[in-house]
Amino acid sequence: MIALALLAPLLALPLTWRAPSTVAARRWVSWLALAVAAVWLVLLVTDDRAELGRFGAGAAPVAVGTWLLVASVRWPARRWPLALTVLAAGTAAGGAALLAGAGDLSDAGGALAIAAALVVLAARAEDDRGLVPAALGVAGAAVVALGLVGLEADTGGFAAGGGALVALGAAAVVVGAGNRVRRAGVVLLPLALALGVQADVGTGIALVLAIVAVLVADRPATSLGLWAVAAAALSPAAGLLLAAAAVVSAAWLHPVASLAALPGAAAFAFVAVQDGSPARLALAVLGVVTLARLWRPVEPDLVGGRLAPSTMAAVGIGAWLALAPETWAWAPAPGLASWGTGVLYAGLAAAFGAFVIASFTDTAFVAPDLEVADPSYRPGEPTWAWRATLAALAVLAIAGARLVASVVS
């Protein structure tokens, strides 16, 4: 099955060019991406230790998120950006599979670098202000590569810590990818989160990331992604849950998607209150402020319409995370053992209360709209964007060469 998960994306390229129209190509690739995500999900639940050569099924959480995000991309309906999106996603998922299998840190760093370079080309083809976030993603990938140089030389892994540069670089990629929801650049988000969560950042860097997360709370995917990296300093499991919530928020742009962050926030709070140090208390306060800023009203002109398959998949995964995080064996967070029971009681109480209130009014019950329109990006690129991107690519090439040299030596 892992072979199917790794090789099935190759079918997307012929579909891209053989479809009768570009709209059909986008739709077919979206369905294929959901099928690939489903295969990875089955591997995650049934056999997350499977291996194929140097590739490991432990990368399933990253791969599921990556292909879910590919399915959520709906514009532009052109073949070239679509093919680049598929190539970037396949590279990122393959790098994560190498890291989870018999590969090493350089494999994941190289995959992130190649995927970031492909995203630059896709952003240029999209031509709607994506080059600046893409350049930030490339710069972040370069910082990740430099951080991995030190880790490869010292420990060969994250076990002994020392991943501050990796965490900062991953945070930069998260900011770039989180600002390109429903566009090719968003596919960098899961791999960047996986690297950032594994890195050892310490509470000082975690505070910096948390402050930035508060400032960008109007972009839930970015804010939750930064919090995932920050929370991992205290609880890696809480970081994983918040990372999953960030991916759900990037695939499903509805304000309700932020509810998926509640289990991760609860797991983080559970660990933070165990030690009343000033840094941990400050992180807890920043977490509360972020949650308050994440809540925002639903704009009527942005919701409505037929549910897309990617939206239904994101809603399902988000509901699973919000209602039963204790079943996520790959992210065993402390303090959540009775979460599902608590949610069940709260749901029953809410349903009973809603029934009582509804019995005193003649207003008919209307199911809320779940589909959300794509965000609007201004057309064109700033005049300096391409020069900044070329400079970032040059830095990435230097950092990548250093990483390769450190591995070879």
Salt bridges, closest charged atoms under 4 A:
ASP107 OD2 - ARG54 NH2 3.04
GLU126 OE1 - ARG180 NH2 2.88
ASP128 OD1 - ARG180 NH2 2.67
ASP128 OD2 - ARG183 NE 2.83
ASP218 OD1 - ARG219 NH1 3.59
GLU371 OE2 - ARG74 NH2 3.24
GLU371 OE2 - ARG182 NH2 3.90
ASP374 OD1 - ARG74 NH1 3.96
ASP374 OD1 - ARG182 NH1 2.57
